[in-house]
């Protein structure tokens, strides 16, 4: 298998069960093990980066709104609660 200019060869140490699973999937799909490992690694990294971005967003929003009162936070969230007027019997 030729290595393209955008690919790099490296050595990975994987648990035997992980390698066995990758080999099974590669055989079933009739592709090289490196294709299966690359796809799994890319998907895992995408998920981790998405989680990191979400955590950073929540942290930034928490910091941005930290000084607001509870009523101000409700307004930011688009919810404004007013006191319910109670009707007394006639």
N, C-alpha and C positions, 0 to 999 in steps of 0.2 A: 504494500500500500504506500503510495507516494504521499509525502508531506507537503502541503501547500505552503506558500510563503506566509500565510496568515495563521497557520497552525504551528504549535510547538510540541515537541516530544517531551514527555516527562515520565517519571516513575512514581506510581502511587502504591501505597501500602493499604490494601483493603482487607476487611474480614473475609474469610473463605466463603461464608454464606452469601455475602454481597456479590462477590465475583461469580459464584455459581449461578446466582439469580441473573446477573448481567449476561452470562454466557447462554443461559436458557432463553432469555428474551432475544438475544442476538441471533441465535440459531433459528428460533421460531420466525423471526422477521427476515432472516437471510441477510443480515448486515454484520459488520464487524463489531466486536465488543466495545471498541472505542466509541462507536456511534451511540450505543446505548448508554454508556457511562457519561458521555458528553451531554446527551439530552437530559439525563437525570440530574447531572450537576447544574446545567443551565436552569432547569426548572426550580431546583432547590434554591439556587442563588436568587432567582427572580422573586420567589416567595419571601426569602429573608430580607431582601431589599425593600419589598413592599411593606413588610411588617415594620422595618426600621423607619421608613418614611411615615407610616401611620403613627408610630410611637413619638417621633419627633414632632409631628403636627399636634398631637394631643398635648405634649409638653409645652410647645410654643403657645397654644391657645390658653392653657392653664396659667402660664406666666402673664399673658396679655390681659386676662380678665381677673387676675388675682385681687386687684384693688377694688373691684366692683362689689356693691352690696347685693344682697339676695334679690331685692326688687329690680336692681339694674340688670342683673343676670337674666331675670325672667323677661325683661324687655328685649335684651339681646337675643334671647331664644325665641322671641315672637309670642311670648305668653305673658299676658298681663291679667293678673287676678284682681278683681275688685270685691269689696265686701258685699255679701249678699244681703239685700234688704229684706228683713223679715216682716211679713204682714201679720199684724195682730188681729185677732178675731173682731168682728164688727159688733 
